[in-house]
C-alpha cells in the first residue's frame, strides 16, 4: 500500500476554505486508487479550543465524498460530537467507497493548552483493517505516551498513522519520538503535521514517514506540501518474525 502525508496551512477556524485547500493538495498529490492519505489534526479549523465551532455538522459527509471521489483510504482529523453529548478530537478513517471505517478519539488531551476543558478523551487505541493492513491512528500529544502505542501494537497494529498540530518549538522532539515509537513497536509511522500560524502558536510542518527500523523515508519541509512512500508489509512481517521483540513484551507491566 502507498501512503501519503498531506501537510496544510489551515486558515484559523475557517472550515470551508480549509477543505478547499485539502482538496487542491489531493489533486497535486494525485493518489492512486487504494492509497492511504493522512491529514493533520483538526484539519478543518486548526487547533482551536472552540470545539462547538470545530464540530461542523457536515464534516463526515465531506470526508466521505473526498474518499469516494479519489477512491482512497482517508484519515481526517475532525472534531466529532459523541453520543454522550461531548465533542471528541478524532482521527476518522474513510474507505475508498466513502464509508466510514471508524473513528479514534484522542486519548491524551493537551492539558497545557486547555484541550481537556474543550474536548472529551477517548478510552483507548483502536486498530482498523484497511485493505489488509492493520492501522492504528494516533493524534499529536498521544506521541508522548508510549504505553498507548504498545496497547495498539498488541491489538495487531502494523502501521501507525498520526494526525498532528505539533508546534515548531518542539519539532525536534517530535522527530525523536516518532523514530522511537517505530523502533520499539517494529512498525511504520506515517505522521501528518500542519504548518503556518495560529493566534498563539506557529508550526513548521515536518510531516514524516518512518520505517520499522526508525529510518526517515520521507520528510516535508515547512511549506504546505505532501510526501509519499510505498510500504511492503512482507518486509515488516519478515523482520518481526526474525527479530521477535514483540513476543518478549511482558504484559504485566501494561496492566494486562
Residue pairs with C-beta under 8 A, 6 or more apart in sequence:
1 34
1 35
1 36
1 130
1 131
1 133
1 230
1 231
1 233
2 31
2 32
2 35
2 36
2 228
2 229
2 230
2 231
3 35
3 36
3 37
3 38
3 159
3 161
3 188
3 190
3 209
3 228
3 229
3 230
3 231
4 29
4 31
4 35
4 36
4 37
4 38
4 226
4 227
4 228
5 37
5 38
5 190
5 191
5 192
5 207
5 208
5 209
5 218
5 220
5 226
5 227
5 228
6 22
6 25
6 26
6 29
6 37
6 38
6 39
6 40
6 192
6 207
6 226
7 40
7 192
7 193
7 194
7 195
7 205
7 207
7 220
7 223
7 224
7 225
7 226
7 227
8 18
8 21
8 22
8 25
8 39
8 40
8 43
8 194
8 195
8 224
9 21
9 194
9 195
9 196
9 224
10 18
10 21
10 40
10 42
10 43
10 44
10 45
10 46
10 194
10 196
11 17
11 18
11 21
11 46
12 45
12 46
12 48
12 198
12 199
13 45
13 46
13 48
13 50
13 53
13 54
14 45
15 44
15 45
15 56
15 59
18 43
18 44
18 45
18 46
19 44
19 62
21 224
22 39
22 43
22 66
23 66
25 224
25 226
26 37
26 66
26 70
28 226
29 37
29 226
29 228
31 37
31 70
31 72
31 228
33 70
33 71
33 72
33 96
34 71
34 72
34 73
34 96
34 131
35 72
35 73
36 72
36 73
36 74
36 75
36 130
36 131
36 133
36 135
36 161
36 190
37 70
37 72
37 73
37 74
37 75
38 75
38 161
38 162
38 163
38 190
38 191
38 192
39 74
39 75
39 76
39 77
39 163
39 192
40 77
40 163
40 164
40 165
40 192
40 193
40 194
40 207
41 47
41 77
41 89
41 91
41 139
41 140
41 163
41 164
41 165
41 194
42 48
42 54
42 77
42 78
42 79
42 89
42 165
43 76
43 77
43 78
43 163
43 194
44 54
44 56
44 59
44 78
44 79
45 53
45 54
45 79
46 165
46 194
46 198
47 113
47 165
47 194
47 198
47 201
48 54
49 113
49 114
49 115
49 117
49 118
50 118
51 79
51 87
51 118
51 119
52 87
54 79
54 87
55 79
55 80
55 81
55 87
56 79
59 76
59 78
59 79
59 80
60 78
60 80
60 92
60 100
63 74
63 76
63 78
63 92
63 94
63 100
64 94
64 98
64 99
64 100
65 98
66 74
66 94
67 73
67 74
67 94
67 95
67 96
67 97
67 98
68 94
68 96
68 97
68 98
70 96
71 96
71 97
72 96
73 93
73 94
73 95
73 96
73 101
73 130
73 131
74 93
74 94
75 91
75 92
75 93
75 137
75 161
75 163
75 192
76 91
76 92
76 93
76 94
76 163
77 89
77 90
77 91
77 92
77 139
77 163
78 90
78 91
78 92
78 103
79 87
79 88
79 89
79 90
79 119
80 87
80 88
80 90
80 92
80 103
80 105
81 87
82 88
82 105
82 120
84 120
86 119
86 120
87 118
87 119
87 120
88 103
88 105
88 106
88 119
88 120
88 121
88 122
89 105
89 106
89 109
89 115
89 119
89 139
90 103
90 104
90 105
90 106
90 122
90 139
91 103
91 104
91 106
91 137
91 138
91 139
91 161
91 163
92 100
92 102
92 103
92 104
93 100
93 101
93 102
93 103
93 104
93 128
93 130
93 135
93 137
94 100
94 101
95 101
95 130
101 128
101 130
102 126
102 128
104 122
104 125
104 126
104 136
104 137
104 138
104 139
105 120
105 121
105 122
105 123
106 119
106 121
106 122
106 139
106 140
106 141
106 142
107 121
107 122
107 123
107 124
107 125
107 142
107 145
107 148
108 121
108 141
108 142
108 144
108 145
108 148
109 115
109 116
109 119
109 121
109 141
110 116
110 140
110 141
115 141
124 148
124 151
125 136
125 138
125 148
125 149
125 151
125 152
125 155
125 157
126 136
126 137
126 152
126 155
127 134
127 135
127 136
127 152
127 155
127 156
127 157
128 134
128 135
128 136
128 137
129 135
132 233
133 158
133 159
133 231
133 233
134 156
134 157
134 158
134 159
135 157
135 158
135 159
135 160
135 161
136 149
136 152
136 153
136 155
136 157
136 159
136 160
136 161
137 160
137 161
137 162
137 163
138 148
138 149
138 152
138 160
138 161
138 162
138 163
139 162
139 163
139 164
140 162
140 163
140 164
140 165
140 166
142 148
142 149
142 162
143 162
143 164
143 166
143 174
143 177
143 178
143 181
144 177
146 180
146 181
146 184
147 254
149 157
149 160
149 181
149 184
149 185
150 184
150 185
150 249
150 254
151 254
152 160
152 185
153 185
153 186
153 187
153 246
154 249
154 251
154 254
154 256
157 185
157 187
158 187
158 188
158 233
158 236
158 237
159 187
159 188
159 189
159 190
159 231
160 181
160 182
160 185
160 187
160 188
160 189
160 190
161 189
161 190
161 191
161 192
162 178
162 189
162 190
162 191
162 192
163 192
164 174
164 191
164 192
164 193
164 194
165 193
165 194
165 201
165 203
166 174
166 193
166 203
166 206
167 201
167 202
167 203
168 202
168 203
168 204
171 204
171 206
174 191
174 193
174 206
174 208
175 206
175 208
175 216
178 189
178 191
178 208
178 210
179 210
179 214
179 216
180 214
181 187
181 189
182 188
182 189
182 210
182 211
182 212
182 213
182 214
183 212
183 213
183 214
184 245
186 212
186 236
186 239
186 240
186 243
186 245
186 246
187 212
187 236
188 209
188 210
188 211
188 212
188 231
188 236
189 208
189 209
189 210
190 208
190 209
191 207
191 208
191 209
191 210
192 207
193 203
193 205
193 206
193 207
193 208
193 220
194 203
194 205
195 203
195 204
195 205
195 220
195 222
195 223
195 224
196 202
196 203
196 224
197 203
204 222
205 220
205 221
205 222
205 223
205 224
205 225
206 219
206 220
206 221
206 222
207 219
207 220
207 225
207 226
207 227
208 216
208 218
208 219
208 220
208 227
209 216
209 217
209 218
209 219
209 227
209 229
210 216
210 217
211 217
212 236
212 239
212 240
217 229
218 227
218 228
218 229
219 227
220 226
220 227
240 246
